[in-house]
Amino acid sequence: MIFRHWGVLQSNSAQGLFGFDANPTNSGTGAGGGHAFASFLLGYPTDVRRLYTPGSPVYSTPEPSVFVQDDWRATSWLTVNLGLRYDVFGPLSEKDNHLSNWDPVAKKLLVAGTDGVSRTSNVKADLTDVSPRLGFSASLPHQMVLRGGWGLSYFPNNKNAGAYMKNPPFTANYGPVTSTANANLPPNLFLKDGLPVVTFANPAQPTGNVIGTALDFKSDRAKQFNLLVEKEFGGNVVTAGYIGSRGDRLVQGKNFNLAPAAAGAVDPRRPLYGQYPGISAANVLTNLGKSTYNAAQFVFTRRSRAGLTLTTHYTWAHARSLTLAPWDMSILEWGDTNNFDVRHRWVMTANYELPWGKSLTGLAHGFLSAWQVNATAYLQSGVAYTIVNAASRTNTGNSAVDPSSSGILRGG
């Protein structure tokens, strides 16, 4: 049984942030031009925001678990490993009920401990995390061994900033407010105006960004499996095999207030603008993501002989993930996993025990014998990365990711 307790004291921009780009000073005709520094000198910010969270919340979550495991020698040449685990990763609670969860269905904030809302802001405990595991090892003729396994695992992903449900009435945020200059209109934000006085937001009329956790939020789930064959010869071992995984229920932050792509001012196009004109983004943690990983692995191991031990292996892999398109939250797209999809990787480690000093005795033996030389080397191909525009071309009020290039380019 694990009881987690931790505190988070964080205000991303208590003094406010002013963003500047070329839009307020461009030609206004679509011909380009403009400069971010010129916009700064004229005092025309592109967006203004303040993220301020007074106080020091203390979170807790219970995590009971139980497991059984057994190794069964079924025959003289076959051993089977069996296991079963059950976990409950409880939802967050805060010692003073300082949780406020955005519910995208009810379209309102659920403040813990008020109006019948639970201490977890109505986020339910997931009681379905059952994890069977199966493995085997089979001795084959000609000094060969076949090994394999399959397992189901769960990973709680509600311990990050997006899950802390810091919303009104426990925050004093402002914005982000976007300038009409982004739509090639005269700017309506000015640096000289500064920021408004800090006030705690009304949960009935929130402004700026609100965050939430899906009421049926679940832990990330991964199915992992492998099949390997080993062959021993001359005191060395060669291994070849397949390793794979399939992930689902992976966390994705979904913005329920993303403006559809179009020309003109952003805010009036946001879905919640009619009811909550002051809300910019309504990001809720959901379980929409998926992932795949497939790899062929080849290993050569030289067991210790004449003072030398060496291991080298090569992996040929492909990692992909299913994520929300940043310009349209109704679209899920497969792509190479940024910073993780390494197609080719070779690694070698070697250890050599220097031969001198073994016949010495006393102090000389202590200083001059049993020295070793260790070496490690690796070589890998580049990872996938995403092209990002300096300014959003979709005019949705979200990121500046170019929809034609997400996760498809690779480093050398």
C-alpha positions as CSV (number, residue, x, y, z in Angstrom):
1,M,0.0,0.0,0.0
2,I,1.4,3.4,-1.0
3,F,0.2,6.7,0.2
4,R,1.6,9.6,-1.8
5,H,1.7,13.1,-0.4
6,W,3.4,16.0,-2.1
7,G,3.1,19.8,-2.4
8,V,3.4,22.0,-5.4
9,L,4.2,25.7,-5.1
10,Q,4.1,27.1,-8.6
11,S,3.0,30.2,-10.4
12,N,4.2,30.1,-14.0
13,S,4.1,33.9,-14.5
14,A,2.9,35.7,-11.4
15,Q,4.2,39.0,-12.8
16,G,2.6,38.5,-16.2
17,L,3.9,37.7,-19.7
18,F,3.7,39.9,-22.8
19,G,4.3,38.1,-26.1
20,F,5.5,39.9,-29.2
21,D,5.7,38.9,-32.8
22,A,5.7,40.4,-36.3
23,N,1.9,40.5,-36.8
24,P,1.2,44.0,-35.3
25,T,3.8,45.6,-37.5
26,N,3.3,43.7,-40.8
27,S,2.0,45.3,-43.9
28,G,-1.6,44.2,-43.2
29,T,-2.0,43.2,-46.8
30,G,-0.8,39.6,-46.5
31,A,2.6,40.5,-48.1
32,G,4.5,39.9,-44.9
33,G,6.9,42.3,-43.3
34,G,6.9,43.4,-39.7
35,H,9.3,42.5,-36.8
36,A,8.8,41.3,-33.3
37,F,11.2,43.9,-31.9
38,A,9.4,46.7,-33.7
39,S,6.1,45.5,-32.2
40,F,7.8,45.6,-28.7
41,L,9.2,49.2,-29.3
42,L,5.7,50.4,-30.3
43,G,4.2,48.6,-27.3
44,Y,1.9,46.3,-29.3
45,P,1.9,42.8,-27.7
46,T,0.4,39.9,-29.5
47,D,-0.9,38.3,-26.3
48,V,-1.0,39.0,-22.6
49,R,-1.4,36.6,-19.7
50,R,-0.7,36.0,-16.0
51,L,-0.7,32.6,-14.3
52,Y,-0.8,33.1,-10.5
53,T,-1.6,30.5,-7.9
54,P,-1.5,31.8,-4.3
55,G,-0.9,29.3,-1.5
56,S,0.8,25.9,-1.3
57,P,-1.6,23.0,-2.0
58,V,-0.8,19.6,-0.6
59,Y,-2.0,16.6,-2.7
60,S,-2.4,13.0,-1.8
61,T,-3.5,9.8,-3.5
62,P,-3.8,6.2,-2.3
63,E,-2.3,3.4,-4.3
64,P,-3.1,-0.1,-2.9
65,S,-1.8,-3.1,-4.9
66,V,-1.5,-6.9,-4.6
67,F,0.3,-9.5,-6.7
68,V,1.0,-13.2,-7.0
69,Q,3.8,-14.9,-8.9
70,D,4.9,-18.4,-9.5
71,D,7.6,-20.2,-11.5
72,W,6.4,-23.5,-12.8
73,R,8.9,-26.1,-14.2
74,A,6.5,-27.8,-16.5
75,T,9.0,-30.3,-18.0
76,S,12.8,-30.8,-17.8
77,W,13.2,-28.4,-20.7
78,L,10.4,-25.9,-20.1
79,T,9.9,-23.3,-17.3
80,V,6.8,-21.1,-17.2
81,N,6.5,-17.8,-15.2
82,L,3.0,-16.8,-14.2
83,G,2.0,-13.6,-12.5
84,L,-1.0,-11.5,-11.7
85,R,-1.1,-8.0,-10.3
86,Y,-3.9,-5.6,-9.3
87,D,-3.4,-1.9,-8.8
88,V,-5.7,1.0,-7.8
89,F,-4.2,4.4,-8.6
90,G,-6.6,6.7,-6.8
91,P,-7.5,10.2,-8.0
92,L,-6.0,13.3,-6.4
93,S,-7.4,15.0,-3.4
94,E,-6.1,18.1,-1.6
95,K,-5.9,18.6,2.1
96,D,-8.1,21.8,2.1
97,N,-10.3,20.7,-0.9
98,H,-8.4,23.2,-3.1
99,L,-9.4,21.4,-6.3
100,S,-11.5,22.8,-9.1
101,N,-12.1,20.6,-12.1
102,W,-13.4,21.7,-15.5
103,D,-16.2,19.4,-16.7
104,P,-16.5,19.6,-20.5
105,V,-20.0,17.9,-20.5
106,A,-21.6,20.1,-17.8
107,K,-19.5,23.1,-19.0
108,K,-18.7,24.3,-15.5
109,L,-16.1,24.1,-12.8
110,L,-16.6,21.4,-10.1
111,V,-15.2,22.8,-6.9
112,A,-14.3,20.0,-4.4
113,G,-16.4,19.9,-1.2
114,T,-19.2,22.2,-2.5
115,D,-22.6,21.6,-4.0
116,G,-22.2,17.8,-3.6
117,V,-18.9,17.6,-5.4
118,S,-16.5,15.0,-4.0
119,R,-13.1,15.7,-2.5
120,T,-11.6,14.5,-5.8
121,S,-13.7,16.9,-7.8
122,N,-15.8,14.0,-9.0
123,V,-12.9,12.1,-10.6
124,K,-13.7,8.5,-10.1
125,A,-11.3,5.8,-9.0
126,D,-10.4,3.3,-11.7
127,L,-10.9,-0.2,-10.4
128,T,-10.1,-2.1,-13.7
129,D,-6.2,-2.2,-13.6
130,V,-5.7,-6.0,-13.6
131,S,-2.2,-7.0,-14.9
132,P,-1.6,-10.6,-16.0
133,R,2.0,-11.6,-16.9
134,L,3.2,-14.7,-18.7
135,G,6.8,-15.8,-19.6
136,F,8.6,-19.0,-20.6
137,S,12.1,-20.4,-21.1
138,A,12.5,-23.5,-23.3
139,S,15.8,-25.4,-23.7
140,L,16.3,-26.5,-27.3
141,P,18.8,-28.8,-28.9
142,H,22.2,-27.6,-30.1
143,Q,22.8,-25.3,-27.0
144,M,19.8,-23.1,-27.9
145,V,17.3,-21.4,-25.6
146,L,13.9,-19.8,-26.6
147,R,12.6,-17.2,-24.3
148,G,9.4,-15.1,-24.5
149,G,7.0,-13.1,-22.4
150,W,3.8,-11.0,-22.4
151,G,2.6,-8.6,-19.8
152,L,0.1,-5.9,-19.1
153,S,1.1,-2.9,-17.0
154,Y,-0.5,0.4,-15.9
155,F,1.2,3.7,-15.2
156,P,-0.6,6.5,-13.3
157,N,-0.3,9.8,-15.3
158,N,-2.1,12.1,-13.0
159,K,0.9,13.4,-11.1
160,N,1.8,16.3,-13.4
161,A,0.9,20.0,-13.5
162,G,-2.0,19.4,-15.9
163,A,-3.7,17.2,-13.3
164,Y,-3.6,19.6,-10.3
165,M,-6.9,21.2,-11.2
166,K,-5.7,24.7,-10.3
167,N,-8.8,26.8,-11.3
168,P,-11.0,29.5,-9.8
169,P,-11.7,30.1,-7.0
170,F,-8.1,29.1,-6.1
171,T,-6.3,31.0,-8.8
172,A,-5.9,34.6,-9.9
173,N,-5.1,34.1,-13.6
174,Y,-5.6,36.5,-16.5
175,G,-5.7,35.7,-20.2
176,P,-4.2,34.8,-22.4
177,V,-5.8,37.6,-24.3
178,T,-5.0,37.7,-28.0
179,S,-4.6,40.9,-30.0
180,T,-6.8,41.5,-33.0
181,A,-3.5,42.3,-34.8
182,N,-3.2,38.5,-35.3
183,A,-6.0,38.8,-37.8
184,N,-4.4,41.8,-39.6
185,L,-6.7,44.2,-37.8
186,P,-5.6,47.3,-35.8
187,P,-4.1,46.1,-32.4
188,N,-6.3,46.3,-29.3
189,L,-3.6,45.3,-26.7
190,F,-1.1,47.9,-25.5
191,L,2.0,47.5,-23.3
192,K,1.2,50.8,-21.6
193,D,-2.0,49.4,-20.2
194,G,-0.1,46.8,-18.1
195,L,-2.0,44.1,-16.3
196,P,-5.2,44.4,-14.3
197,V,-5.2,44.2,-10.5
198,V,-4.9,40.7,-9.1
199,T,-8.3,39.3,-8.3
200,F,-9.5,35.8,-7.5
201,A,-11.6,34.6,-10.4
202,N,-15.2,33.7,-9.9
203,P,-15.7,29.9,-10.6
204,A,-19.1,30.8,-12.2
205,Q,-17.4,33.1,-14.7
206,P,-13.8,31.9,-15.2
207,T,-11.4,33.7,-17.4
208,G,-8.1,32.7,-19.0
209,N,-7.2,29.0,-19.1
210,V,-9.1,26.4,-17.2
211,I,-7.8,22.8,-16.8
212,G,-9.5,19.5,-15.8
213,T,-9.2,15.8,-15.5
214,A,-11.8,13.5,-17.2
215,L,-14.2,12.2,-14.6
216,D,-13.5,8.6,-15.8
217,F,-9.8,9.2,-16.1
218,K,-7.7,6.0,-16.2
219,S,-4.0,5.1,-16.0
220,D,-1.9,4.6,-19.1
221,R,-1.9,1.0,-20.2
222,A,0.9,-0.9,-22.0
223,K,1.0,-4.4,-23.4
224,Q,4.6,-5.5,-23.6
225,F,5.9,-8.7,-25.3
226,N,9.1,-10.3,-26.6
227,L,10.4,-13.5,-28.2
228,L,14.2,-14.2,-28.1
229,V,16.3,-17.1,-29.2
230,E,19.8,-17.6,-27.8
231,K,22.6,-19.8,-29.2
232,E,25.9,-20.6,-27.3
233,F,29.1,-21.4,-29.1
234,G,32.7,-21.4,-28.1
235,G,31.9,-19.7,-24.7
236,N,30.0,-16.9,-26.5
237,V,26.3,-16.2,-26.7
238,V,24.4,-14.8,-29.7
239,T,20.8,-13.5,-29.2
240,A,18.2,-12.5,-31.8
241,G,14.7,-11.5,-31.1
242,Y,11.6,-9.3,-31.4
243,I,10.5,-6.8,-28.8
244,G,7.2,-4.9,-29.0
245,S,4.6,-2.9,-27.1
246,R,1.2,-1.5,-27.6
247,G,0.0,1.4,-25.4
248,D,-3.5,2.7,-25.1
249,R,-5.5,5.0,-22.7
250,L,-2.5,7.3,-23.0
251,V,-2.9,10.9,-21.7
252,Q,-3.8,13.6,-24.1
253,G,-4.7,17.1,-23.2
254,K,-7.8,18.1,-25.2
255,N,-8.7,21.7,-25.5
256,F,-12.5,21.9,-25.6
257,N,-12.4,25.6,-26.4
258,L,-10.1,25.6,-29.5
259,A,-11.3,27.9,-32.2
260,P,-11.8,26.3,-35.6
261,A,-9.4,27.4,-38.3
262,A,-10.6,30.5,-40.1
263,A,-9.7,34.1,-40.7
264,G,-10.6,36.9,-38.3
265,A,-10.5,37.4,-34.6
266,V,-9.9,34.2,-32.6
267,D,-11.9,34.6,-29.5
268,P,-15.4,34.9,-31.0
269,R,-14.9,31.6,-32.8
270,R,-14.2,29.7,-29.6
271,P,-16.9,27.1,-28.7
272,L,-17.4,28.5,-25.2
273,Y,-17.4,32.2,-26.2
274,G,-21.2,32.6,-25.9
275,Q,-21.3,31.3,-22.3
276,Y,-17.8,32.1,-21.1
277,P,-16.3,34.9,-23.3
278,G,-13.3,35.2,-20.9
279,I,-12.1,31.6,-21.2
280,S,-9.2,31.1,-23.7
281,A,-8.4,27.4,-23.4
282,A,-10.2,24.5,-21.6
283,N,-7.7,21.7,-21.5
284,V,-8.8,18.4,-20.0
285,L,-6.7,15.3,-19.5
286,T,-8.2,12.5,-21.5
287,N,-7.2,8.9,-22.4
288,L,-7.3,9.2,-26.1
289,G,-3.6,8.4,-27.0
290,K,-2.1,5.2,-28.3
291,S,1.4,4.0,-29.1
292,T,3.2,1.2,-30.9
293,Y,6.8,0.0,-30.6
294,N,8.4,-2.7,-32.7
295,A,12.0,-3.7,-32.6
296,A,14.4,-6.4,-33.8
297,Q,17.4,-6.9,-31.5
298,F,20.6,-8.7,-32.1
299,V,23.1,-9.3,-29.3
300,F,26.6,-10.8,-29.1
301,T,28.1,-11.5,-25.7
302,R,31.7,-12.7,-25.1
303,R,31.9,-14.2,-21.7
304,S,35.0,-13.5,-19.7
305,R,38.0,-15.2,-21.3
306,A,41.7,-14.2,-21.2
307,G,40.6,-11.1,-19.1
308,L,38.2,-9.8,-21.8
309,T,34.4,-9.5,-21.5
310,L,32.5,-7.8,-24.3
311,T,28.8,-7.2,-25.2
312,T,27.5,-5.5,-28.3
313,H,24.0,-5.2,-29.7
314,Y,22.1,-3.6,-32.5
315,T,18.5,-2.6,-32.4
316,W,16.3,-1.8,-35.4
317,A,13.1,-0.1,-34.1
318,H,10.1,2.0,-35.0
319,A,8.0,3.9,-32.4
320,R,4.7,5.6,-33.3
321,S,2.0,7.4,-31.4
322,L,-1.5,8.5,-31.9
323,T,-2.1,12.1,-30.7
324,L,-4.5,14.9,-31.1
325,A,-3.9,17.3,-34.0
326,P,-3.1,20.7,-32.4
327,W,-5.2,22.6,-34.9
328,D,-8.3,20.4,-34.6
329,M,-9.2,18.5,-31.4
330,S,-11.6,16.1,-33.3
331,I,-8.6,14.7,-35.3
332,L,-6.3,11.9,-34.0
333,E,-3.2,11.3,-36.1
334,W,-0.5,8.6,-36.2
335,G,3.1,9.8,-36.4
336,D,6.6,8.9,-35.4
337,T,7.1,9.5,-31.7
338,N,9.1,12.7,-31.2
339,N,12.5,12.3,-29.5
340,F,11.8,8.6,-29.0
341,D,11.7,7.0,-32.4
342,V,15.3,5.8,-32.9
343,R,15.4,3.6,-35.9
344,H,19.0,2.3,-35.6
345,R,21.1,2.0,-32.5
346,W,24.4,0.1,-31.9
347,V,26.0,-0.2,-28.5
348,M,29.2,-1.9,-27.3
349,T,30.6,-2.3,-23.8
350,A,34.0,-4.0,-23.1
351,N,35.9,-4.8,-19.9
352,Y,39.5,-5.9,-20.0
353,E,41.4,-7.0,-16.8
354,L,45.0,-6.0,-17.1
355,P,47.3,-9.0,-16.7
356,W,50.2,-7.6,-14.7
357,G,50.7,-7.7,-10.9
358,K,49.0,-11.0,-10.3
359,S,52.2,-12.6,-9.0
360,L,53.1,-9.8,-6.7
361,T,52.4,-9.8,-3.0
362,G,51.9,-7.3,-0.2
363,L,51.6,-3.6,-0.8
364,A,52.8,-4.0,-4.4
365,H,50.0,-6.4,-5.2
366,G,47.4,-4.1,-3.6
367,F,48.5,-1.1,-5.8
368,L,49.5,-2.8,-9.1
369,S,47.1,-5.8,-9.5
370,A,43.5,-6.1,-10.6
371,W,43.4,-3.0,-12.8
372,Q,40.7,-2.9,-15.4
373,V,40.1,-0.9,-18.6
374,N,36.4,-0.3,-19.5
375,A,35.1,1.1,-22.7
376,T,31.6,2.1,-24.0
377,A,30.5,3.2,-27.4
378,Y,27.2,3.8,-29.1
379,L,26.0,5.0,-32.4
380,Q,22.4,5.8,-33.3
381,S,20.4,7.5,-36.0
382,G,18.5,10.7,-35.5
383,V,15.1,11.1,-34.0
384,A,11.8,12.4,-35.4
385,Y,11.1,16.1,-34.8
386,T,8.4,18.6,-35.7
387,I,8.6,21.8,-37.7
388,V,7.1,24.8,-35.9
389,N,6.2,28.0,-37.5
390,A,7.0,31.3,-35.9
391,A,3.3,32.1,-35.9
392,S,0.2,30.0,-36.2
393,R,-1.0,29.6,-39.8
394,T,-4.3,28.0,-38.7
395,N,-5.4,31.0,-36.6
396,T,-6.9,28.8,-34.0
397,G,-5.3,30.4,-30.9
398,N,-3.3,27.3,-30.2
399,S,0.2,26.3,-31.2
400,A,2.2,27.3,-34.2
401,V,2.7,23.7,-35.4
402,D,2.5,23.3,-39.2
403,P,-0.1,20.6,-39.8
404,S,1.8,19.2,-42.8
405,S,5.0,18.3,-41.0
406,S,4.2,17.0,-37.5
407,G,6.7,14.3,-36.5
408,I,7.8,13.3,-40.0
409,L,11.3,14.8,-40.3
410,R,14.3,13.1,-38.9
411,G,17.7,14.1,-37.7
412,G,20.9,12.9,-39.3
